[in-house]
Amino acid sequence: MIRLLRCGFVGAAALLFVVRSGAQSSTGETPEANPGRPTVSTPATLTPVGYLQFENGGLYAETSPEFSALFGINQVTKLTVASRLQLLALSEPLVQASGATGDALSGSRPGEVFAGFQAVVLPGEGHKPTVSLSYIRRLYASPAPEIDIGTFRNSALILLSDDLAGFHFDINGIFSEQTKGIVHRGQFGQTLSISHPLGRLTVAGELWHFTQPLTSRNAVGNLWAVSYPLRKNLVVDTGFNHGLTSSSTQWEGFAGFNVSFASPIVGIPRSKINLTRVRLYPARAMKLLRLFSDTGSPRFDNQMTFHPTRH
């Protein structure tokens, strides 16, 4: 219990830090968060170029093949370095489990660590959906128990996102490699998430299915979640998931937040900076442009223009 309280304080401190950092970084246009949590499905769209997005949350689960109860903290970091390329880092800083079975261990310990990327192959335009490919590899394997989906060594995903009749759709096809000792098996998963705004709230419902190749079973679940934007770049969420088969984790409750701010590594894209300048000083910008044009001095060219891009 003391460890959980300490983790709670650390999580609260982290939330305050990222919120303050996000506020300080929004000197011009505030980046809009593109939440990938809390659904199992991952959006095919990327976060804005040059911005970091942190997706953090806590999960409590009961009645699963590998444990009787589990609490975990999960964290995903996204950094979009180009209009079609995003880098990913996924980790579980803490897993607290009881009643572990098989090779899994009860108690408190770090969870697993992954890294990968996501690339857009077909950008959404008009009525066309956005289609992306993603690859993720495990960097550290933990003895902590897993929920019904299990863990993987390598995973490839096909992602599709689209909007239709006021609803947002995220569809994933997942192909993973699961291992146990010298045994290697392929796992296949499918997810369908549908969300719809209700005022400032967004309600999401999801159906998902994963094969369990090491036990020759199938995990199926139904997830419901709500999210709310405290700021344009800060979204909080909560929800639950119910397993629909005997080999699925029966109940999961979760809550977390997504926050985006300018990356100190990549920096704010030129288009964002230019947009900020024109928006902050439109009259001064136009006056300077006319002045330099009339006097024959060098023009600003792209320094004061903005060409909008679709995210």
C-alpha positions as CSV (number, residue, x, y, z in Angstrom):
1,M,0.0,0.0,0.0
2,I,2.9,2.4,0.8
3,R,4.4,1.7,-2.6
4,L,1.1,2.4,-4.3
5,L,0.8,5.7,-2.4
6,R,4.3,6.7,-3.4
7,C,3.5,5.9,-7.0
8,G,0.3,8.0,-6.7
9,F,2.4,11.0,-5.5
10,V,4.9,10.4,-8.3
11,G,2.1,10.2,-10.9
12,A,0.5,13.4,-9.5
13,A,3.9,15.2,-9.7
14,A,4.4,14.0,-13.2
15,L,0.9,15.3,-14.2
16,L,1.6,18.7,-12.8
17,F,5.0,18.9,-14.5
18,V,3.7,18.0,-18.0
19,V,0.7,20.3,-17.6
20,R,2.9,23.2,-16.7
21,S,5.3,22.3,-19.5
22,G,2.5,22.1,-21.9
23,A,1.2,25.5,-20.8
24,Q,4.7,27.1,-21.1
25,S,5.3,25.6,-24.5
26,S,2.1,27.1,-26.0
27,T,3.6,30.5,-26.8
28,G,1.6,30.5,-30.0
29,E,-0.7,27.8,-31.3
30,T,-1.4,25.1,-28.7
31,P,-1.0,21.6,-30.2
32,E,-4.2,19.5,-30.2
33,A,-3.8,16.2,-28.5
34,N,-4.5,13.1,-30.6
35,P,-5.2,10.5,-27.9
36,G,-4.3,6.9,-28.5
37,R,-5.6,5.8,-25.2
38,P,-7.7,4.4,-23.5
39,T,-8.9,2.1,-26.3
40,V,-7.0,-0.9,-27.5
41,S,-7.1,0.5,-31.0
42,T,-4.4,2.9,-32.1
43,P,-5.3,5.9,-34.4
44,A,-3.8,5.8,-37.9
45,T,-3.3,9.6,-37.7
46,L,-0.2,11.1,-36.2
47,T,0.4,13.8,-33.6
48,P,1.5,17.2,-35.0
49,V,5.0,17.3,-36.4
50,G,7.6,18.5,-33.9
51,Y,5.4,17.9,-30.8
52,L,5.8,15.3,-28.0
53,Q,2.7,13.5,-26.8
54,F,2.6,11.6,-23.5
55,E,-0.1,9.1,-22.8
56,N,-0.1,8.0,-19.2
57,G,-2.6,5.9,-17.2
58,G,-3.3,3.4,-14.4
59,L,-5.0,0.1,-14.8
60,Y,-6.7,-2.2,-12.2
61,A,-7.7,-5.7,-13.3
62,E,-9.3,-8.7,-11.6
63,T,-9.8,-12.4,-12.4
64,S,-7.4,-13.3,-15.2
65,P,-5.6,-16.5,-16.2
66,E,-2.3,-15.2,-14.9
67,F,-3.4,-13.3,-11.8
68,S,-6.2,-12.7,-9.3
69,A,-5.6,-8.9,-9.1
70,L,-3.2,-6.5,-10.9
71,F,-2.5,-2.7,-10.8
72,G,-0.2,-1.2,-13.4
73,I,1.0,2.2,-14.6
74,N,1.6,2.5,-18.3
75,Q,3.2,5.2,-20.4
76,V,3.5,5.9,-24.1
77,T,5.6,8.6,-25.6
78,K,5.1,9.7,-29.2
79,L,7.3,12.1,-31.2
80,T,6.4,12.9,-34.8
81,V,9.6,13.7,-36.7
82,A,8.1,14.1,-40.2
83,S,4.6,14.5,-41.6
84,R,4.4,10.7,-42.1
85,L,6.7,9.3,-39.4
86,Q,6.2,9.0,-35.7
87,L,8.5,7.4,-33.1
88,L,7.1,5.4,-30.2
89,A,8.3,4.4,-26.7
90,L,6.1,2.2,-24.5
91,S,6.7,1.1,-20.9
92,E,5.2,0.0,-17.6
93,P,7.0,1.7,-14.8
94,L,5.2,-0.3,-12.2
95,V,3.2,-3.6,-12.0
96,Q,1.7,-4.7,-8.7
97,A,0.2,-8.2,-8.9
98,S,-1.2,-10.8,-6.5
99,G,-2.2,-14.4,-7.1
100,A,0.2,-14.9,-10.1
101,T,0.2,-18.3,-11.8
102,G,2.7,-20.1,-14.0
103,D,6.0,-18.4,-14.6
104,A,4.7,-15.0,-13.6
105,L,5.6,-13.5,-10.2
106,S,3.5,-11.7,-7.7
107,G,4.6,-8.5,-6.0
108,S,5.8,-5.1,-7.3
109,R,8.3,-4.8,-10.2
110,P,8.8,-2.9,-13.4
111,G,6.9,-4.0,-16.4
112,E,8.0,-4.4,-20.0
113,V,9.6,-1.8,-22.3
114,F,9.0,-1.5,-26.1
115,A,10.0,0.9,-28.9
116,G,8.9,1.3,-32.5
117,F,7.5,3.6,-35.1
118,Q,4.3,4.4,-37.1
119,A,4.3,5.5,-40.7
120,V,1.4,6.9,-42.7
121,V,1.2,5.2,-46.1
122,L,-2.1,6.7,-47.3
123,P,-3.0,10.1,-45.9
124,G,-6.7,10.7,-45.5
125,E,-8.1,13.2,-47.9
126,G,-11.8,14.0,-48.5
127,H,-13.7,10.8,-48.0
128,K,-10.6,8.6,-48.0
129,P,-9.4,7.1,-44.7
130,T,-5.9,7.4,-43.2
131,V,-4.0,4.2,-43.4
132,S,-0.7,3.6,-41.5
133,L,1.7,0.8,-40.7
134,S,3.4,0.3,-37.4
135,Y,6.2,-1.9,-36.0
136,I,7.0,-2.4,-32.3
137,R,9.7,-4.5,-30.6
138,R,10.2,-5.5,-27.0
139,L,13.4,-4.2,-25.4
140,Y,12.9,-5.6,-21.9
141,A,10.8,-8.7,-20.8
142,S,9.4,-8.6,-17.2
143,P,8.4,-11.5,-15.0
144,A,5.3,-9.6,-14.0
145,P,2.0,-11.2,-15.1
146,E,0.1,-10.0,-18.2
147,I,-3.5,-9.4,-18.9
148,D,-5.3,-11.8,-21.3
149,I,-3.7,-10.4,-24.5
150,G,-0.3,-11.4,-23.3
151,T,3.0,-9.9,-24.4
152,F,5.0,-10.1,-27.6
153,R,8.5,-10.0,-28.9
154,N,7.7,-8.3,-32.3
155,S,4.4,-6.8,-33.5
156,A,3.3,-5.3,-36.8
157,L,0.0,-3.4,-37.2
158,I,-2.2,-2.1,-40.0
159,L,-4.1,0.9,-38.8
160,L,-7.1,2.6,-40.4
161,S,-8.9,5.8,-39.2
162,D,-11.9,7.6,-40.7
163,D,-14.8,9.8,-39.9
164,L,-18.3,9.0,-41.1
165,A,-21.7,10.5,-40.2
166,G,-20.3,12.2,-37.1
167,F,-18.6,9.1,-35.8
168,H,-14.9,8.4,-35.7
169,F,-13.6,4.9,-36.5
170,D,-10.3,3.3,-35.6
171,I,-9.7,-0.2,-37.0
172,N,-6.5,-2.2,-36.3
173,G,-5.2,-5.5,-37.6
174,I,-2.4,-6.9,-35.4
175,F,0.2,-9.6,-36.1
176,S,2.5,-10.4,-33.2
177,E,5.2,-13.0,-32.3
178,Q,4.7,-14.6,-28.8
179,T,7.4,-16.6,-27.2
180,K,7.8,-19.0,-24.3
181,G,11.2,-20.6,-24.0
182,I,12.1,-22.0,-27.4
183,V,8.5,-21.9,-28.5
184,H,7.5,-19.2,-31.0
185,R,3.9,-18.6,-32.0
186,G,2.0,-16.1,-34.1
187,Q,-0.8,-14.1,-32.6
188,F,-3.5,-12.3,-34.5
189,G,-5.7,-9.5,-33.3
190,Q,-8.5,-7.3,-34.6
191,T,-9.9,-4.2,-33.0
192,L,-12.8,-1.8,-33.9
193,S,-13.3,1.4,-31.9
194,I,-16.1,3.9,-32.6
195,S,-16.3,7.2,-30.8
196,H,-18.7,10.1,-30.9
197,P,-18.6,13.6,-29.2
198,L,-21.4,14.5,-26.8
199,G,-20.8,18.2,-26.0
200,R,-17.2,18.4,-24.8
201,L,-17.2,14.7,-23.8
202,T,-16.2,12.0,-26.3
203,V,-17.7,8.5,-25.7
204,A,-16.0,5.5,-27.2
205,G,-17.1,1.9,-27.5
206,E,-14.8,-0.9,-28.7
207,L,-14.8,-4.6,-29.6
208,W,-11.5,-6.5,-29.8
209,H,-10.3,-10.0,-30.3
210,F,-6.9,-11.7,-29.9
211,T,-5.8,-15.2,-30.4
212,Q,-3.9,-16.8,-27.5
213,P,-1.6,-19.1,-29.4
214,L,0.3,-20.5,-26.4
215,T,-2.9,-21.8,-24.9
216,S,-5.0,-22.3,-28.1
217,R,-7.7,-20.0,-26.9
218,N,-9.2,-16.6,-27.7
219,A,-9.5,-13.4,-25.7
220,V,-12.5,-11.2,-26.6
221,G,-13.5,-8.0,-24.8
222,N,-15.8,-5.0,-24.9
223,L,-14.5,-1.6,-23.8
224,W,-16.3,1.6,-23.0
225,A,-14.6,4.9,-22.2
226,V,-15.2,8.7,-21.9
227,S,-12.6,11.4,-22.4
228,Y,-12.7,15.2,-21.7
229,P,-10.4,17.9,-22.8
230,L,-9.2,20.1,-19.9
231,R,-7.2,22.1,-22.5
232,K,-6.7,21.7,-26.2
233,N,-3.5,19.8,-25.5
234,L,-4.6,18.0,-22.3
235,V,-7.3,15.2,-22.4
236,V,-8.3,13.1,-19.4
237,D,-10.1,9.7,-19.7
238,T,-11.6,6.9,-17.8
239,G,-13.5,3.7,-18.6
240,F,-13.7,-0.1,-18.2
241,N,-13.3,-3.3,-20.1
242,H,-15.2,-6.6,-19.7
243,G,-13.8,-9.9,-21.0
244,L,-16.3,-12.0,-22.9
245,T,-14.5,-15.4,-22.8
246,S,-13.3,-17.6,-19.9
247,S,-9.7,-17.0,-20.9
248,S,-10.1,-13.2,-20.9
249,T,-9.4,-10.8,-18.0
250,Q,-13.0,-10.4,-16.7
251,W,-12.9,-6.8,-15.4
252,E,-10.5,-3.9,-16.0
253,G,-10.9,-0.3,-14.9
254,F,-8.6,2.5,-16.0
255,A,-8.0,6.3,-16.0
256,G,-5.3,8.5,-17.5
257,F,-4.4,11.6,-19.5
258,N,-2.8,12.7,-22.8
259,V,-0.7,15.8,-23.1
260,S,1.1,17.4,-26.0
261,F,3.7,20.1,-26.2
262,A,6.6,21.3,-28.4
263,S,9.6,19.0,-28.5
264,P,12.9,20.6,-27.4
265,I,14.7,18.1,-29.7
266,V,12.8,18.5,-33.0
267,G,11.5,22.0,-32.3
268,I,8.3,23.7,-33.5
269,P,7.8,23.3,-37.3
270,R,8.4,26.5,-39.3
271,S,4.8,26.5,-40.4
272,K,3.7,26.6,-36.8
273,I,6.1,29.5,-36.0
274,N,5.0,31.4,-39.0
275,L,1.4,30.9,-38.1
276,T,2.1,32.1,-34.6
277,R,3.8,35.3,-35.8
278,V,1.0,36.2,-38.2
279,R,-1.7,35.5,-35.6
280,L,0.0,37.4,-32.8
281,Y,0.9,40.4,-34.9
282,P,-1.4,40.5,-38.1
283,A,-1.4,44.3,-38.5
284,R,2.3,44.6,-37.9
285,A,3.1,41.7,-40.2
286,M,1.1,43.2,-43.1
287,K,2.6,46.7,-42.5
288,L,6.1,45.3,-42.6
289,L,5.4,43.3,-45.7
290,R,4.1,46.4,-47.5
291,L,7.0,48.5,-46.3
292,F,9.6,46.1,-47.5
293,S,7.8,45.6,-50.8
294,D,7.6,49.3,-51.4
295,T,11.2,50.1,-50.6
296,G,12.6,47.3,-52.7
297,S,14.3,45.7,-49.7
298,P,14.5,41.9,-49.5
299,R,11.1,40.3,-48.8
300,F,10.4,37.9,-46.1
301,D,9.2,35.2,-48.6
302,N,8.3,32.2,-46.4
303,Q,9.2,33.8,-43.1
304,M,5.7,35.4,-42.8
305,T,3.6,33.0,-44.7
306,F,1.8,29.9,-43.6
307,H,0.7,27.0,-45.7
308,P,-1.9,24.9,-43.7
309,T,-1.3,21.2,-43.5
310,R,-3.8,18.5,-42.6
311,H,-3.1,16.5,-39.4
